[in-house]
């Protein structure tokens, strides 16, 4: 057995044992003093695991604070249930197992992700960087350091199986049992395994619970860009830009928006974003990656200058896509919309059902809402967008947050309109069969 497999077998065996030890008594009555001793022990273990992950760079300071706050809330709920046992009633007895289950979920997530933190400290997972480090924008993640081929799949199998079981358990919990920090930890673990689609789904669950968390927005933008072949156009840059509106100093968002500017050959903007990130970043992989990006800007500018001096090439026609308006739900369907649902507004070529030209995501709690689709939301090459004169704008409400249409999704659309229309009125008045 290799050291890698031995580590994961031991680490996740301990995590599973801890979850089982907690889950067994969670479903049956316990004396108050027994539960108190058990919870004190769990507190110490969870706090140590969170500190370990923070030290490994796998957990940001904000996530560390949020996870500790969640632990404190769970412990307070357990304390309330103990008080209810001293004065029994039906409601207090029902609350007791719920608080214990909440503790079980928090412990399970913490133990699994803490294993990643320990592995990072030991140096065996060199390709996994801190949460501030983008996968797509900065070249500091060294793919050559990560295991490749069948051996990598075999060594990751126990980890992936444990994470999948944890994700299933979290998804089955009642609303409020798992908070944004829990989903974020699961998402970061999936991203470390390069399972970006699963990571994106977990980040979507976290963002439903905490829609204005700049780090979550930047993390989701990062994994979405990986799913697009490391391209930032469309939803990734929209999320990263929103993250910067909330926190102008978010390192990952700065790196990602700089990457988008570089893709668009706006080298001045790319340099501004990356220099800002470089000023804020401590020494390490992230700073080294930013330095390489800045060197790439210098080289690209030099090549651009040489090309223009050889032959004056006319600049491309500006992208004129800017279509917007007001979106509402028909009264007869309003009762089927939950505040946690996700709203997708998109533009595509009239009469087609292919990939959208541009797409933006909103929260259903903001309905009715105003929207704008422009070059920043583009999902295709901008020269292709510039060739269009008319588009069809549609909207869809998803209960799961999935960008792929599902039966039962609510939808609505416009007819073909000019790409600079700004006063559209779209009503969601149909159900996807």
Backbone torsions as a table, in degrees:
resi	resn	phi	psi	omega
1	UNK	NA	128.7	-179.0
2	UNK	-71.8	159.1	177.2
3	UNK	-58.3	-35.2	-179.9
4	UNK	-62.8	-50.0	-179.4
5	UNK	-65.2	-38.9	179.4
6	UNK	-61.6	-40.7	-179.8
7	UNK	-63.1	-50.0	-177.1
8	UNK	-64.9	-37.3	178.8
9	UNK	-61.6	-45.6	-179.9
10	UNK	-68.2	-44.8	-176.0
11	UNK	-64.3	-46.2	-177.6
12	UNK	-79.2	-23.9	171.3
13	UNK	-62.9	-42.5	177.5
14	UNK	-65.4	-40.6	179.2
15	UNK	-62.1	-44.2	179.8
16	UNK	-64.4	-41.3	179.4
17	UNK	-61.6	-42.1	-179.9
18	UNK	-63.1	-41.9	179.1
19	UNK	-64.2	-41.9	-179.7
20	UNK	-65.0	-41.4	-179.3
21	UNK	-62.7	-32.7	179.1
22	UNK	-83.3	-38.6	-176.4
23	UNK	-67.1	-33.8	-177.8
24	UNK	-60.5	-52.8	179.8
25	UNK	-76.3	-12.6	-177.4
26	UNK	-64.5	-25.7	-176.0
27	UNK	-95.2	1.6	-179.1
28	UNK	-135.0	159.0	-177.2
29	UNK	-65.5	146.1	175.7
30	UNK	-135.6	153.7	175.2
31	UNK	-68.2	149.3	-174.9
32	UNK	-59.7	-40.8	-177.4
33	UNK	-68.8	-35.1	176.6
34	UNK	-63.2	-46.0	-179.6
35	UNK	-64.5	-38.3	-178.8
36	UNK	-63.2	-44.4	178.7
37	UNK	-63.9	-41.1	-179.7
38	UNK	-62.9	-43.8	-177.3
39	UNK	-68.4	-36.3	176.5
40	UNK	-62.2	-42.0	178.2
41	UNK	-63.8	-42.7	179.3
42	UNK	-64.3	-40.0	177.8
43	UNK	-55.8	-49.2	-177.9
44	UNK	-61.4	-43.1	-179.6
45	UNK	-64.8	-42.0	-179.4
46	UNK	-68.4	-41.5	178.2
47	UNK	-62.3	-40.8	178.6
48	UNK	-64.3	-40.4	179.5
49	UNK	-65.0	-41.2	178.6
50	UNK	-65.3	-41.7	178.1
51	UNK	-63.8	-37.5	178.5
52	UNK	-62.7	-44.2	-178.9
53	UNK	-68.4	-36.2	176.4
54	UNK	-63.1	-43.6	-179.6
55	UNK	-65.4	-30.9	-179.1
56	UNK	-78.2	-8.1	-176.4
57	UNK	80.4	9.5	179.5
58	UNK	-88.9	-6.5	-177.3
59	UNK	-137.2	125.9	177.9
60	UNK	-72.4	164.2	179.6
61	UNK	-62.4	-38.9	179.1
62	UNK	-64.5	-45.0	178.5
63	UNK	-64.5	-35.5	178.0
64	UNK	-62.5	-44.9	178.1
65	UNK	-63.5	-43.0	-179.0
66	UNK	-64.0	-40.4	-179.8
67	UNK	-65.8	-38.9	177.9
68	UNK	-66.5	-39.4	177.9
69	UNK	-62.5	-39.6	177.7
70	UNK	-63.8	-40.6	178.1
71	UNK	-62.3	-42.0	179.8
72	UNK	-64.4	-39.2	178.3
73	UNK	-63.9	-41.3	-179.8
74	UNK	-64.2	-39.5	-179.9
75	UNK	-67.4	-39.0	177.9
76	UNK	-63.8	-39.4	177.4
77	UNK	-63.4	-38.9	178.5
78	UNK	-65.7	-38.1	178.7
79	UNK	-64.2	-38.9	177.6
80	UNK	-62.9	-38.8	-179.6
81	UNK	-67.4	-32.5	177.0
82	UNK	-67.6	-38.8	177.8
83	UNK	-64.1	-35.5	178.2
84	UNK	-65.9	-28.4	179.3
85	UNK	-70.4	-30.6	178.2
86	UNK	-69.5	-27.3	176.3
87	UNK	-126.9	77.0	-168.3
88	UNK	-59.3	146.7	171.0
89	UNK	-157.7	165.4	-178.8
90	UNK	-60.8	-41.1	-175.7
91	UNK	-69.1	-39.6	-178.9
92	UNK	-67.6	-35.2	178.7
93	UNK	-67.7	-35.9	177.7
94	UNK	-71.0	-31.7	-177.8
95	UNK	-71.2	-27.5	-174.0
96	UNK	-60.4	-54.6	-179.9
97	UNK	-64.7	-29.0	178.9
98	UNK	-63.1	-44.9	179.2
99	UNK	-63.4	-39.5	179.0
100	UNK	-65.3	-40.4	177.7
101	UNK	-63.9	-37.3	178.2
102	UNK	-60.8	-43.9	176.9
103	UNK	-61.4	-39.4	-178.8
104	UNK	-62.1	-43.1	-179.7
105	UNK	-64.8	-47.2	-179.4
106	UNK	-60.0	-44.3	-179.8
107	UNK	-63.0	-44.7	-177.2
108	UNK	-60.4	-48.2	179.6
109	UNK	-61.6	-44.8	-178.4
110	UNK	-61.4	-44.8	-177.4
111	UNK	-64.1	-43.1	-178.8
112	UNK	-63.3	-49.2	-176.0
113	UNK	-73.5	-28.6	175.4
114	UNK	-62.3	-31.3	176.5
115	UNK	-61.0	-38.7	174.5
116	UNK	-62.2	-42.0	179.7
117	UNK	-61.3	-43.7	179.1
118	UNK	-63.0	-43.2	179.8
119	UNK	-61.9	-38.9	178.4
120	UNK	-63.8	-39.5	179.3
121	UNK	-63.7	-39.0	-178.2
122	UNK	-72.4	-11.8	176.4
123	UNK	84.6	7.7	-177.4
124	UNK	-86.4	-5.6	-177.2
125	UNK	-126.4	58.4	-172.4
126	UNK	-62.5	-22.6	-178.7
127	UNK	-79.2	-9.7	-179.7
128	UNK	-96.6	115.1	-177.7
129	UNK	-101.6	-176.0	-177.5
130	UNK	-70.4	167.3	-175.5
131	UNK	-65.9	-17.7	179.1
132	UNK	-79.3	-12.7	-172.9
133	UNK	-88.8	116.2	-179.6
134	UNK	-71.4	146.9	174.8
135	UNK	-76.2	-32.5	-169.4
136	UNK	-99.6	-30.0	-169.3
137	UNK	-94.4	-27.8	-173.5
138	UNK	-119.9	135.2	-174.6
139	UNK	-85.0	22.2	-177.9
140	UNK	-79.2	-18.7	175.5
141	UNK	-79.1	114.7	-172.1
142	UNK	-92.6	102.4	-178.0
143	UNK	-62.3	-29.9	-178.5
144	UNK	-68.3	-18.1	179.5
145	UNK	-80.6	-18.6	-175.4
146	UNK	-85.6	148.9	176.1
147	UNK	-59.5	143.9	-178.1
148	UNK	-121.8	155.4	171.2
149	UNK	76.3	-162.4	-175.4
150	UNK	-59.7	-34.4	-179.5
151	UNK	-61.9	-38.6	178.6
152	UNK	-64.5	-42.6	179.6
153	UNK	-61.9	-40.0	-178.7
154	UNK	-66.7	-41.3	-177.9
155	UNK	-71.8	-26.4	-179.9
156	UNK	-86.8	-12.7	-173.0
157	UNK	-56.0	-46.7	179.4
158	UNK	-62.8	-36.4	-179.9
159	UNK	-65.2	-47.7	-177.7
160	UNK	-65.1	-38.6	179.0
161	UNK	-63.1	-42.3	179.6
162	UNK	-64.9	-43.0	-179.9
163	UNK	-65.0	-40.0	179.0
164	UNK	-62.6	-42.1	178.2
165	UNK	-64.8	-39.6	179.0
166	UNK	-65.0	-40.8	179.3
167	UNK	-63.0	-41.7	178.4
168	UNK	-62.8	-42.0	-179.8
169	UNK	-64.7	-42.0	179.8
170	UNK	-65.4	-39.4	-178.4
171	UNK	-66.7	-26.1	-179.0
172	UNK	-82.5	-13.6	-177.5
173	UNK	-69.3	152.3	177.1
174	UNK	-69.0	157.5	-179.5
175	UNK	-54.1	133.6	177.8
176	UNK	95.5	-14.4	-179.4
177	UNK	-72.6	-41.2	178.3
178	UNK	-109.7	126.9	-177.6
179	UNK	-97.5	-176.2	-176.1
180	UNK	-61.6	-36.1	-179.7
181	UNK	-62.4	-39.8	178.9
182	UNK	-63.3	-46.6	178.5
183	UNK	-65.4	-35.0	179.0
184	UNK	-65.0	-42.3	178.3
185	UNK	-62.5	-42.2	178.1
186	UNK	-63.6	-43.8	-179.5
187	UNK	-61.5	-42.8	-179.2
188	UNK	-64.4	-35.3	177.9
189	UNK	-66.2	-43.8	176.8
190	UNK	-61.6	-40.9	-179.6
191	UNK	-63.2	-37.5	178.6
192	UNK	-62.3	-29.1	177.4
193	UNK	-90.1	6.4	-179.3
194	UNK	62.1	27.5	172.3
195	UNK	-95.8	73.8	-168.4
196	UNK	-70.2	-30.9	178.6
197	UNK	-66.2	-43.8	177.1
198	UNK	-65.6	-38.4	178.1
199	UNK	-62.1	-42.5	180.0
200	UNK	-62.5	-40.7	179.2
201	UNK	-63.7	-40.6	178.9
202	UNK	-67.6	-40.4	177.1
203	UNK	-64.1	-34.8	177.3
204	UNK	-61.7	-40.9	177.9
205	UNK	-64.2	-39.5	179.2
206	UNK	-66.0	-40.1	-177.5
207	UNK	-70.7	-27.7	173.9
208	UNK	-61.5	-38.2	-178.7
209	UNK	-82.6	-28.2	-178.1
210	UNK	-140.0	74.1	-171.3
211	UNK	-70.4	-15.7	-177.5
212	UNK	-110.2	25.0	177.2
213	UNK	-87.1	111.8	-174.9
214	UNK	-61.4	-39.8	-178.6
215	UNK	-67.0	-40.5	177.2
216	UNK	-62.3	-42.0	178.6
217	UNK	-61.7	-43.3	179.4
218	UNK	-66.6	-41.1	178.8
219	UNK	-62.7	-42.6	178.6
220	UNK	-65.3	-40.7	177.3
221	UNK	-59.2	-39.3	-178.8
222	UNK	-63.3	-50.5	-176.8
223	UNK	-70.2	-32.6	176.3
224	UNK	-65.0	-37.2	177.7
225	UNK	-65.9	-35.3	176.4
226	UNK	-64.5	-38.0	178.2
227	UNK	-68.0	-20.6	178.4
228	UNK	-97.6	19.3	-179.6
229	UNK	74.6	37.7	179.4
230	UNK	66.2	24.1	175.7
231	UNK	-100.0	141.7	-174.6
232	UNK	-97.9	-5.5	-174.7
233	UNK	-65.3	153.1	176.7
234	UNK	83.2	-134.0	-174.4
235	UNK	-60.3	-39.6	179.2
236	UNK	-57.4	-48.1	-178.2
237	UNK	-70.0	-31.0	177.1
238	UNK	-63.6	-44.5	179.9
239	UNK	-67.1	-42.2	-179.8
240	UNK	-64.7	-39.1	177.7
241	UNK	-64.7	-41.0	177.1
242	UNK	-63.7	-37.3	177.4
243	UNK	-60.8	-40.3	179.4
244	UNK	-70.0	-29.5	175.5
245	UNK	-65.4	-33.0	178.8
246	UNK	-81.8	-43.7	-178.6
247	UNK	-136.8	95.7	-176.5
248	UNK	-63.3	-12.7	-178.2
249	UNK	-106.2	13.4	179.5
250	UNK	-68.2	118.8	-172.6
251	UNK	-63.7	-46.6	-177.8
252	UNK	-64.5	-42.5	179.9
253	UNK	-63.0	-40.4	177.3
254	UNK	-60.8	-44.1	179.8
255	UNK	-64.3	-41.3	-177.4
256	UNK	-69.3	-44.8	179.3
257	UNK	-65.9	-35.1	173.7
258	UNK	-62.0	-38.8	177.7
259	UNK	-63.7	-40.2	177.3
260	UNK	-61.7	-44.1	178.7
261	UNK	-61.6	-39.3	179.1
262	UNK	-64.1	-41.5	177.9
263	UNK	-59.9	-35.1	-179.3
264	UNK	-85.4	4.2	-178.9
265	UNK	63.7	24.4	172.4
266	UNK	-91.1	77.3	-170.7
267	UNK	-67.5	-30.8	178.8
268	UNK	-64.7	-45.1	178.9
269	UNK	-65.6	-42.1	179.0
270	UNK	-58.7	-44.4	-179.6
271	UNK	-63.9	-40.4	-179.9
272	UNK	-61.7	-47.3	180.0
273	UNK	-63.2	-44.5	-176.0
274	UNK	-72.3	-34.7	176.5
275	UNK	-66.7	-37.9	175.4
276	UNK	-60.2	-46.1	178.7
277	UNK	-63.3	-38.4	-178.6
278	UNK	-66.1	-37.3	179.1
279	UNK	-64.4	-31.6	-175.8
280	UNK	-89.8	-18.3	-169.8
281	UNK	-88.6	137.7	175.3
282	UNK	-74.5	165.6	177.5
283	UNK	-58.5	144.7	179.6
284	UNK	147.7	-166.5	-176.3
285	UNK	-60.5	-41.0	-178.3
286	UNK	-62.5	-49.0	-179.9
287	UNK	-61.5	-40.0	178.9
288	UNK	-64.6	-39.5	177.6
289	UNK	-64.2	-41.1	177.4
290	UNK	-62.6	-40.2	177.9
291	UNK	-60.2	-41.2	178.2
292	UNK	-65.7	-37.2	178.0
293	UNK	-64.6	-41.6	178.6
294	UNK	-64.2	-36.8	176.0
295	UNK	-64.9	-36.4	177.8
296	UNK	-65.7	-35.8	176.7
297	UNK	-62.6	-45.5	179.6
298	UNK	-60.2	-44.3	-179.8
299	UNK	-65.8	-40.8	-179.3
300	UNK	-65.6	-40.0	178.1
301	UNK	-63.2	-39.5	-179.7
302	UNK	-64.1	-44.7	178.7
303	UNK	-63.6	-39.7	-179.5
304	UNK	-63.2	-41.5	179.9
305	UNK	-64.5	-42.3	-180.0
306	UNK	-64.4	-41.1	-178.6
307	UNK	-64.7	-44.0	-178.8
308	UNK	-66.9	-35.0	-179.5
309	UNK	-68.9	-29.2	179.1
310	UNK	-76.2	-38.8	-179.9
311	UNK	-155.6	124.7	-179.1
312	UNK	-72.3	99.7	-178.6
313	UNK	-89.6	126.8	179.3
314	UNK	-63.7	144.8	179.5
315	UNK	-71.7	152.7	-179.5
316	UNK	-66.6	151.3	177.7
317	UNK	-61.5	138.3	-178.9
318	UNK	-64.1	144.8	177.2
319	UNK	-72.3	124.8	-173.6
320	UNK	-102.6	0.5	-177.0
321	UNK	-62.9	118.4	172.6
322	UNK	-159.4	91.0	-177.3
323	UNK	-119.8	134.7	-176.3
324	UNK	-151.6	177.3	179.5
325	UNK	166.1	-154.2	-175.5
326	UNK	-119.7	133.8	179.5
327	UNK	-116.4	132.3	177.5
328	UNK	-139.9	169.2	178.8
329	UNK	-108.8	137.0	177.4
330	UNK	-60.9	140.7	-176.6
331	UNK	-53.8	-36.5	-176.8
332	UNK	-70.8	-15.0	178.7
333	UNK	-108.4	-5.1	-174.7
334	UNK	-59.1	-34.6	-178.6
335	UNK	-69.3	-12.0	-179.5
336	UNK	-95.0	3.5	-177.9
337	UNK	-103.8	126.3	176.7
338	UNK	-100.4	149.6	-179.6
339	UNK	-59.3	-25.7	-178.3
340	UNK	-85.5	-5.1	178.9
341	UNK	-65.8	155.8	178.3
342	UNK	-105.6	141.3	-178.7
343	UNK	-113.0	126.2	176.1
344	UNK	-110.7	125.8	174.7
345	UNK	-114.9	130.6	-172.5
346	UNK	-143.4	158.4	175.0
347	UNK	-123.7	139.8	176.8
348	UNK	-145.3	167.7	177.8
349	UNK	-61.3	137.0	-178.8
350	UNK	-57.6	136.8	175.8
351	UNK	78.9	7.8	179.0
352	UNK	-115.6	163.0	177.6
353	UNK	-126.7	24.1	-178.0
354	UNK	-85.0	-157.3	-178.0
355	UNK	-63.6	135.1	178.1
356	UNK	-60.7	149.7	173.8
357	UNK	-75.5	-37.5	178.5
358	UNK	-148.7	150.3	-178.5
359	UNK	-150.7	145.7	176.8
360	UNK	-139.0	150.5	-178.4
361	UNK	-117.9	141.6	178.2
362	UNK	-135.8	171.9	175.1
363	UNK	-97.8	141.0	-179.1
364	UNK	-64.3	-22.0	179.9
365	UNK	-65.9	-16.7	-178.9
366	UNK	-89.8	-3.5	179.8
367	UNK	-68.5	144.8	-10.3
368	UNK	-66.7	152.2	-173.6
369	UNK	-139.8	157.2	173.6
370	UNK	-95.8	144.4	-178.5
371	UNK	-138.1	156.7	173.7
372	UNK	-141.3	130.4	173.0
373	UNK	-113.1	124.3	-179.7
374	UNK	-143.8	-161.9	-175.7
375	UNK	-60.7	-29.4	-178.6
376	UNK	-69.3	-18.8	179.3
377	UNK	-99.4	4.3	-171.6
378	UNK	-63.6	138.6	177.7
379	UNK	-108.0	-4.6	-179.9
380	UNK	-127.0	171.6	-179.9
381	UNK	-56.6	136.4	-173.2
382	UNK	-66.2	-27.0	176.1
383	UNK	-66.2	-31.7	176.6
384	UNK	-68.5	-40.3	178.1
385	UNK	-61.6	-39.2	-176.8
386	UNK	-65.6	-21.5	-179.4
387	UNK	-78.2	-15.5	-174.2
388	UNK	-83.1	148.9	173.8
389	UNK	-115.8	-24.7	-179.3
390	UNK	-138.4	150.1	177.9
391	UNK	-138.4	164.4	172.0
392	UNK	-112.9	128.9	-177.0
393	UNK	-106.1	131.3	179.1
394	UNK	-130.7	166.7	178.3
395	UNK	-142.9	148.9	-179.3
396	UNK	-145.4	139.5	176.8
397	UNK	-106.9	124.4	-177.4
398	UNK	-114.3	128.5	176.9
399	UNK	-72.2	-31.5	-175.5
400	UNK	-92.6	-12.2	-176.1
401	UNK	80.3	11.4	-178.4
402	UNK	-84.4	132.2	180.0
403	UNK	-70.9	-17.0	178.1
404	UNK	-83.9	129.8	-179.9
405	UNK	-59.0	140.2	178.7
406	UNK	-126.5	150.3	174.6
407	UNK	-56.6	135.5	-178.6
408	UNK	96.7	-14.4	175.9
409	UNK	-63.1	142.3	175.5
410	UNK	-86.3	144.6	-174.5
411	UNK	-150.6	164.2	175.8
412	UNK	-164.8	162.0	-179.0
413	UNK	-157.7	165.1	175.4
414	UNK	-99.4	175.9	167.5
415	UNK	-84.1	-168.6	176.7
416	UNK	-71.4	130.1	-178.6
417	UNK	-133.7	160.6	176.0
418	UNK	-64.5	148.3	-173.5
419	UNK	-73.0	-4.6	176.4
420	UNK	-112.7	20.8	178.2
421	UNK	-70.1	132.1	-177.1
422	UNK	-119.5	2.5	-174.8
423	UNK	-127.5	39.2	178.8
424	UNK	-67.3	150.9	172.5
425	UNK	-129.1	108.1	-176.9
426	UNK	-112.8	132.9	178.7
427	UNK	-115.5	128.2	174.3
428	UNK	-82.4	107.3	-171.4
429	UNK	-137.4	18.0	-176.5
430	UNK	-138.9	161.3	179.7
431	UNK	-120.0	131.4	178.7
432	UNK	-65.4	124.1	-177.7
433	UNK	-71.9	NA	NA
